[in-house]
Amino acid sequence: RSHCDWSSDVCSSDLRFLFKNKKFSEINDLDLKKEKIKAVIFDLGYSYTQIKDPKKGLSFDDPGELNMKMGLNNFSAKDVINKLNAKDLEKIFKFFGEEKDSKRIAYKMIKERKIKEIDTQKLVKIIESSKRKKSEGGTTKLWRQDKVEED
């Protein structure tokens, strides 16, 4: 016999455990008062194995697709980068990535995607060529924001 949260397809055959696959922003929606909870474990990150898996699209070192989906999202980084308007991209980069060159990067993305859909390697080139001050980690900083935006 198993105890499952079928909406998330996460199950346990051990009735002592109940797994919930939810966005952190939905934690208040869980009706935990009915449960006799002794501990809660949150998985807030991702592993080296996930980063190195080109199908996940979490690394800008690999030519994999811009994915970055980590579970509950109905859209990918590819959708965000290739479909949002310049103002929305700029807001994401500025707010989540704390990127000073957010406007320049967003407008260069819009220009480049008119020619061809932006993939991982093209995105790296756009970010690097748009930065006024060239610094190590500029791409990394902006890359993190795309993962944050998904929640």
Phi, psi and chi 1 to 4 in degrees:
 res  aa     phi    psi   chi1   chi2   chi3   chi4
   1 ARG       -  141.4 -171.2  176.4  156.1 -171.4
   2 SER  -127.4  156.3   65.6      -      -      -
   3 HIS  -112.5  115.5 -171.9   76.7      -      -
   4 CYS  -128.6  148.4  -61.8      -      -      -
   5 ASP  -102.4   92.1  175.4   14.4      -      -
   6 TRP   -62.6  -23.2  -65.9  109.0      -      -
   7 SER   -66.3  -20.9   64.3      -      -      -
   8 SER  -113.1   -6.4   66.5      -      -      -
   9 ASP    59.7   27.7  -65.0  -35.6      -      -
  10 VAL  -110.9  124.0  177.6      -      -      -
  11 CYS  -130.8  164.5  -59.5      -      -      -
  12 SER  -140.3  134.4  171.2      -      -      -
  13 SER   -83.0   -9.1   58.8      -      -      -
  14 ASP   -97.2  114.6 -171.4  -28.9      -      -
  15 LEU   -68.3   -6.8  -64.7  177.5      -      -
  16 ARG   -76.0  -14.5  -63.3  175.4  -61.5  162.3
  17 PHE  -118.0  141.7  -59.7   99.8      -      -
  18 LEU  -129.5  119.6  173.8   64.6      -      -
  19 PHE  -101.6  133.9  -65.4   93.9      -      -
  20 LYS  -125.6  125.2  -62.8  -79.1 -172.4  174.0
  21 ASN  -103.5   94.3 -174.3   10.0      -      -
  22 LYS  -131.4  157.3  -60.1  -73.3 -178.3 -166.9
  23 LYS   -70.3  147.0  -67.9 -179.4 -178.6  178.2
  24 PHE   -59.8  -32.5 -164.6   74.5      -      -
  25 SER   -68.0  -13.1   60.3      -      -      -
  26 GLU  -100.5   11.1  -63.5  172.9  -21.3      -
  27 ILE   -60.9  -34.5 -164.6  163.4      -      -
  28 ASN   -70.4  -16.9  -69.6  -28.5      -      -
  29 ASP   -78.3  -15.9  -62.9  -18.4      -      -
  30 LEU   -74.4  130.3  -64.5  172.6      -      -
  31 ASP   -90.6   81.4 -170.4   12.0      -      -
  32 LEU   -87.6   -9.0  -60.5  176.7      -      -
  33 LYS   -66.9  -27.8  -68.5  178.1 -177.5  171.1
  34 LYS   -78.2  -18.6  -64.8  177.4 -175.2  176.2
  35 GLU   -91.0  146.5  -51.2  -69.2  -23.6      -
  36 LYS   -93.9   85.1  -66.1  179.7 -178.6  178.5
  37 ILE   -90.4  132.1  -62.1  173.5      -      -
  38 LYS  -110.3  -20.6  -66.5 -174.4 -179.9  176.7
  39 ALA  -160.5  153.4      -      -      -      -
  40 VAL  -131.6  135.4  175.5      -      -      -
  41 ILE  -120.9  129.0  -61.3  172.1      -      -
  42 PHE  -110.8  133.0  -66.2  100.5      -      -
  43 ASP  -102.1  102.1  179.7    2.5      -      -
  44 LEU  -103.2    1.3  -58.0  175.1      -      -
  45 GLY  -132.1 -163.3      -      -      -      -
  46 TYR  -137.4  160.0   43.3   90.6      -      -
  47 SER   -99.2  165.9   69.8      -      -      -
  48 TYR   -56.9  -39.6  178.6   77.6      -      -
  49 THR   -60.8  -41.5  -50.9      -      -      -
  50 GLN   -66.7  -40.6  -70.8  171.9  -50.9      -
  51 ILE   -62.6  -40.0  -68.6  170.4      -      -
  52 LYS   -81.4   -9.0  -73.1  -59.0  178.4 -171.5
  53 ASP   -81.0  109.8 -178.1   -6.8      -      -
  54 PRO   -59.5  -24.0   -6.6   10.9      -      -
  55 LYS   -68.8  -26.5  -68.6 -178.5 -144.4  141.1
  56 LYS   -75.5  -25.4  -64.5  -81.1 -174.6 -164.1
  57 GLY    65.2   35.6      -      -      -      -
  58 LEU   -98.1   -9.6  -65.6  170.2      -      -
  59 SER  -116.8  138.1  172.7      -      -      -
  60 PHE   -91.7    3.4   54.7   84.0      -      -
  61 ASP   -83.8  -16.5  -67.6  -29.7      -      -
  62 ASP  -110.8  150.9  -65.2  -47.6      -      -
  63 PRO   -81.8   20.1   28.6  -33.3      -      -
  64 GLY   -65.1  167.7      -      -      -      -
  65 GLU   -66.2  149.2 -174.9  175.1  -51.1      -
  66 LEU   -72.1   97.5  -79.8  166.5      -      -
  67 ASN  -112.5  -76.9 -175.9   -2.6      -      -
  68 MET    63.3   14.4  -64.5 -174.0 -172.4      -
  69 LYS   -72.7  132.5  -74.1 -175.2 -177.7  179.5
  70 MET  -120.7   30.6  -69.5  -59.3  -69.6      -
  71 GLY   135.2  -76.5      -      -      -      -
  72 LEU  -101.5    6.4  -59.3  173.5      -      -
  73 ASN   -85.2  146.2  -61.7  -41.9      -      -
  74 ASN   -98.0    5.0  -66.5  -35.4      -      -
  75 PHE  -138.2  159.0   58.2   90.0      -      -
  76 SER  -113.4  171.5   66.6      -      -      -
  77 ALA   -61.2  -33.5      -      -      -      -
  78 LYS   -59.4  -43.2  178.5 -178.9  174.4 -178.2
  79 ASP   -62.0  -46.2  -63.4  -30.1      -      -
  80 VAL   -61.1  -51.9  170.1      -      -      -
  81 ILE   -65.2  -36.0  -63.4  -59.3      -      -
  82 ASN   -98.3   -4.2  -74.1  -69.0      -      -
  83 LYS  -124.5  -30.1  -66.7 -179.0 -178.6  174.3
  84 LEU   -70.9  152.3  -71.1 -176.3      -      -
  85 ASN   -76.7  169.6   64.2   44.5      -      -
  86 ALA   -61.6  -40.3      -      -      -      -
  87 LYS   -63.3  -43.5  -73.4  -74.1 -174.1 -164.4
  88 ASP   -66.7  -42.0  -71.0  -21.5      -      -
  89 LEU   -61.0  -44.1  -72.2  170.1      -      -
  90 GLU   -59.5  -43.7  179.7 -174.8   -9.6      -
  91 LYS   -61.8  -44.3  -74.6  177.8 -169.5  175.5
  92 ILE   -61.1  -48.7  -68.9  167.3      -      -
  93 PHE   -65.6  -37.5  -59.0  151.4      -      -
  94 LYS   -74.0  -45.3 -167.2  171.0 -167.3  170.0
  95 PHE   -76.5  -52.8 -178.9   74.7      -      -
  96 PHE   -83.4  -35.2  -67.8  110.3      -      -
  97 GLY   -96.6   -5.9      -      -      -      -
  98 GLU    49.3   41.4  -61.0  175.4   -0.7      -
  99 GLU   -90.9  119.7  177.1   54.3   58.9      -
 100 LYS   -69.2  -29.5  -68.3  176.4 -175.7  169.7
 101 ASP   -98.2   28.3  -66.3  -43.6      -      -
 102 SER   -58.9  -41.6   58.5      -      -      -
 103 LYS   -65.1  -46.1 -172.5  172.9 -170.0  172.6
 104 ARG   -60.8  -44.6  175.0  177.7  -86.6  167.6
 105 ILE   -64.7  -46.3  -66.0  167.5      -      -
 106 ALA   -59.9  -46.3      -      -      -      -
 107 TYR   -69.2  -32.9  -79.3   93.6      -      -
 108 LYS   -68.3  -36.9 -174.1  148.1 -171.8  177.7
 109 MET   -61.2  -45.3  -74.6  178.4  169.0      -
 110 ILE   -59.8  -44.9  -60.6  -62.1      -      -
 111 LYS   -62.4  -47.1 -178.9 -178.9  174.7 -175.1
 112 GLU   -68.8  -36.6  -67.9  -67.5  -31.3      -
 113 ARG   -74.7  -13.6   74.7 -176.9 -169.0 -162.6
 114 LYS   -68.2  -29.9  -73.2  178.9 -178.4  175.9
 115 ILE   -82.5  -48.2  -60.3  166.1      -      -
 116 LYS  -158.9  144.6 -176.1 -179.7  175.6 -167.9
 117 GLU   -54.5  140.1 -172.8  173.9   76.9      -
 118 ILE   -82.9  125.9  -62.5  171.4      -      -
 119 ASP  -107.8 -177.1   60.9   12.3      -      -
 120 THR   -56.3  -52.3  -57.2      -      -      -
 121 GLN   -66.1  -36.7  -63.0  -53.4  -53.1      -
 122 LYS   -66.6  -39.3 -174.6   66.0  175.6  174.6
 123 LEU   -61.4  -43.9  179.2   57.9      -      -
 124 VAL   -59.1  -45.4  170.3      -      -      -
 125 LYS   -64.1  -39.9  -72.2  177.0 -175.0  169.1
 126 ILE   -63.0  -46.8  -70.2  169.7      -      -
 127 ILE   -62.1  -49.4  -66.6  167.0      -      -
 128 GLU   -63.4  -39.8  -71.1  174.3  -10.1      -
 129 SER   -77.8  -16.4   68.5      -      -      -
 130 SER   -90.5  -17.2  -60.4      -      -      -
 131 LYS   -72.7  128.1  -58.1  -78.1  -71.9  169.9
 132 ARG   -69.6  -46.2  -76.3 -177.9 -132.3  165.2
 133 LYS  -103.7  113.2 -175.7  178.3  177.2 -174.7
 134 LYS   -76.8  119.8  -52.2  -60.4 -179.0 -153.0
 135 SER  -141.9  150.0   65.0      -      -      -
 136 GLU   -65.7  133.9 -170.2  174.6  -19.9      -
 137 GLY    95.8   -2.0      -      -      -      -
 138 GLY   -60.6  -42.3      -      -      -      -
 139 THR   -68.5  -39.7  -55.7      -      -      -
 140 THR   -60.2  -44.1  -56.7      -      -      -
 141 LYS   -59.8  -46.7 -174.8  176.5  175.5 -177.3
 142 LEU   -71.3  -32.2 -154.4   58.2      -      -
 143 TRP   -62.4  -40.8 -150.1 -103.1      -      -
 144 ARG   -60.1  -40.4  -77.7 -167.7  -39.0 -113.9
 145 GLN   -62.2  -33.5   65.2   71.0   35.5      -
 146 ASP   -66.2  -34.5 -130.1    1.4      -      -
 147 LYS   -69.4  -39.8  -67.5 -178.4 -165.8   82.9
 148 VAL   -64.5  -41.5  171.2      -      -      -
 149 GLU   -58.0  -27.0  166.7   60.5   15.5      -
 150 GLU   -65.9  -26.7  -67.4 -174.4    0.9      -
 151 ASP   -87.4      - -171.2   31.5      -      -
